[in-house]
Amino acid sequence: MSTLSTTNLKNPSASGNNIVLGASGRVTVASATATIVTLTDGATITPDLDAGCNFAVTLGGNRTIANPSNIAAGQSGSIFISQDATGSRTASFGSYWDFPGGGAPTLTTAASAVDRVDYVVRSATSIHAVFTANYS
């Protein structure tokens, strides 16, 4: 377990405490922004949850979204999955990914289509995920 000291905290607002470190060790943030990390396209795509919580990838072929590395209960975020200019790409998911109904989603296959997978890590081997198709 890491120790977070107040010297690691920044207060971006002179008018108030946007980041509070409580006596119990709980960090409260008034607002936060997470960058979108670009995943490297390849036959197997492995998100590294230490690198970020939100990810984007453009598929250049049929792919597997593998079980993430550096997984810990409570992590959450989104993965934006885009089709390349060709489209018709498919994705399968590693065994930790749990979608409603028990099956992996079917991606929108139109060229340049964008789908999104939102996830919450339930345990070291279970990721609850929800799929939303065909953003414009």
C-alpha positions in Angstrom: 0.0 0.0 0.0 1.3 3.4 -0.9 1.3 6.4 1.4 -0.1 9.6 0.1 1.2 12.7 1.8 -0.3 16.2 1.5 2.9 17.3 -0.4 1.6 15.1 -3.3 -1.7 17.1 -3.5 -2.4 20.1 -5.6 -5.1 22.6 -5.0 -5.9 24.1 -8.4 -8.3 26.7 -6.9 -7.3 29.4 -4.6 -10.9 29.8 -3.4 -11.4 26.4 -1.9 -10.3 22.9 -1.2 -10.9 20.8 -4.3 -8.8 18.0 -2.9 -9.3 16.8 0.7 -7.2 14.1 2.4 -9.3 12.9 5.4 -8.0 11.5 8.6 -9.1 8.0 7.6 -7.0 8.2 4.4 -10.0 8.8 2.1 -9.3 11.3 -0.7 -12.2 13.5 -1.7 -12.0 15.4 -5.0 -14.5 18.1 -6.0 -13.9 17.5 -9.7 -11.5 15.4 -11.7 -10.4 14.8 -15.2 -8.9 11.6 -16.6 -7.1 11.6 -19.9 -8.0 9.0 -22.6 -5.1 6.6 -23.1 -4.6 5.3 -26.6 -4.3 1.6 -26.7 -2.0 -0.1 -29.3 -3.9 -2.0 -31.9 -2.9 -5.6 -32.4 -4.3 -9.1 -32.4 -4.5 -8.9 -28.6 -5.1 -5.6 -26.9 -4.4 -5.5 -23.1 -5.4 -2.3 -21.2 -3.0 -1.4 -18.4 -5.2 0.0 -15.6 -2.2 1.7 -14.1 -1.9 3.8 -17.2 -5.3 5.2 -17.0 -9.0 4.5 -16.6 -10.3 5.7 -20.0 -9.0 4.2 -23.2 -9.5 4.4 -27.0 -8.5 2.0 -29.7 -9.1 1.9 -33.5 -9.4 -1.7 -34.7 -7.4 -2.6 -37.8 -8.6 -6.2 -37.7 -10.5 -8.7 -35.6 -9.2 -8.4 -32.1 -9.3 -9.7 -28.6 -9.6 -7.2 -25.7 -7.7 -9.2 -23.1 -8.0 -9.2 -19.3 -6.4 -5.9 -18.2 -3.1 -5.8 -16.4 -2.8 -4.1 -13.0 -6.4 -4.7 -12.1 -7.8 -3.9 -8.6 -11.4 -3.9 -7.3 -13.1 -0.5 -7.6 -11.4 0.7 -10.7 -13.8 2.0 -13.4 -13.7 3.8 -16.7 -14.6 3.5 -20.4 -13.1 2.0 -23.6 -13.9 3.7 -26.9 -13.7 1.2 -29.7 -13.5 2.6 -33.2 -13.7 0.8 -36.5 -11.0 1.8 -39.0 -11.9 3.1 -42.5 -12.6 -0.5 -43.6 -15.0 -1.5 -40.8 -16.4 -5.0 -40.3 -14.0 -5.6 -37.4 -15.0 -7.8 -34.5 -13.8 -8.0 -30.9 -13.8 -10.8 -28.3 -13.1 -10.2 -24.6 -11.0 -12.0 -22.0 -12.6 -14.2 -19.3 -12.7 -11.4 -16.7 -15.2 -9.3 -18.7 -18.8 -9.9 -17.6 -21.5 -8.4 -19.8 -25.2 -8.4 -19.1 -26.7 -11.7 -20.4 -23.4 -13.4 -20.2 -22.3 -12.8 -23.8 -19.8 -10.4 -25.3 -21.4 -7.6 -27.4 -21.4 -7.3 -31.2 -19.6 -4.2 -32.3 -21.1 -1.8 -34.8 -19.3 -2.7 -38.0 -19.7 0.4 -40.2 -16.5 2.1 -41.2 -15.3 4.6 -38.6 -18.2 3.6 -36.2 -17.5 4.2 -32.4 -18.8 2.0 -29.6 -18.2 2.3 -25.9 -17.6 -0.2 -23.1 -18.0 1.1 -19.6 -16.6 -1.0 -16.8 -16.3 -1.4 -13.0 -13.8 -3.9 -11.6 -15.7 -6.0 -9.1 -12.7 -8.2 -8.1 -9.3 -9.3 -9.3 -11.1 -11.7 -11.8 -14.4 -10.0 -12.5 -15.1 -6.8 -14.5 -18.7 -5.7 -14.9 -19.1 -4.1 -18.3 -21.9 -2.4 -20.2 -21.8 -1.9 -23.9 -23.3 1.1 -25.8 -23.3 0.9 -29.6 -23.0 3.3 -32.5 -22.1 6.7 -31.2 -22.2 9.4 -33.9 
